[in-house]
Amino acid sequence: MTLPIPVGVVGVGALGRHHARHLAAMHGAELVGVFDTDPVRAAAVATEVGTRAFASLSELLGAVRAVSVAVPTSFHRDVGLECLGRGVSVLMEKPIAVTLAEADELLAEAARHDVIFAVGHIERFNRAVRAAQAYLEHPVFLEGIRLAPFQPRGTDVAVVLDLMIHDLDLANHLVGGAAPTDVRASGVSVLSPHLDMVNARVEFEGGAVASVTSSRVARERTRKLRLFQPSGYLSLDLAAGSGQFMRLREGWRPGMGASLEEIVEIVTLETPDADALGLELAAFVAAVRGESATIVTAREGRTALALALEVTAAVQRTPIPTLGR
């Protein structure tokens, strides 16, 4: 019988707490403990999930084979290098780092110690995205809308790295990893020192185009993705984990049918329900155990970061319009 691997969580704030909750109940893993720079918060989460709060990151790393890291983005490089440098496999919450130079340092350190290094692009595990896989066939246009009410958490970076990077990663993944050939964007800072609202248009090799909008100053939460391809149209509600695939009915010819229902077949997308974070963490644990698992690799995380930084640069190249009198 294979023993469970010892794992830990670094950073148990709003998101890391849920990492700890999932890992504490996961088959094949033993949650040895957590670490947070706030010892009171670490102790509270440790008590909640039935594990130990370590007094230092170094002490935790000496007791585990793998960690999930959910600290602010500005600390990803330093925390990641310490973990990887100890030969500990890492699941790093998105984005992988603040800059490509930092990402490359992390990639090199992971390669040096031959450990698993994954990035938490959780939308890859979204129920709607998983259900859509069976119907995907060379999408040529993608539209992503991701809106959220303002909250201080995450505002250490622009909305592009906070929210939009989810849809940029999905777009790149769904078009088969094609390289971007043209990036245009506009945005504005509203409630933070960084961009709070951005719209971007990305054209990929092969001609596929993605139009994505992200805002963290909205009144309500919205996470939707639409994909258009020669075989039909996919409409995904990522927040609800549901979706539909619309395609012409078999045998339809121009002039046939008097209503949309007679022309278009609407397929409800279905797949077994499962918590996306739980699936992501389970895949990471399986990869560390040497089992076959689909994770978002650090290399893919770097690709998403590179595209997000291109969008940010495109915003800076676009002058903000002013109203004349």
Protein Blocks (a to p, Z undefined) as FASTA:
>chain_A
ZZddddddehjafklmmmmmmmmmpghiacfbdcdfblklmmmmmmmnopacdfbfklmm
mmccbdcddddfklmmmmmmmmmmnopacdddddfblbfklmmmmmmmmmmnopacdddd
fklmgmklmmmmmmgghiabdcddddddddfehplpcfklmmmmmmmmmmmmmnoopacf
bdcdddddfkbmbdfbdcdddddehhiacdddddfkbfbdcdddddddfkbccdddfkno
pacdddddehiaehiajbfklmpccdddddddddfklmmmmmmmmmmnopacddddfklm
mmmmmmmmmmmmmmmmpccddddZZ
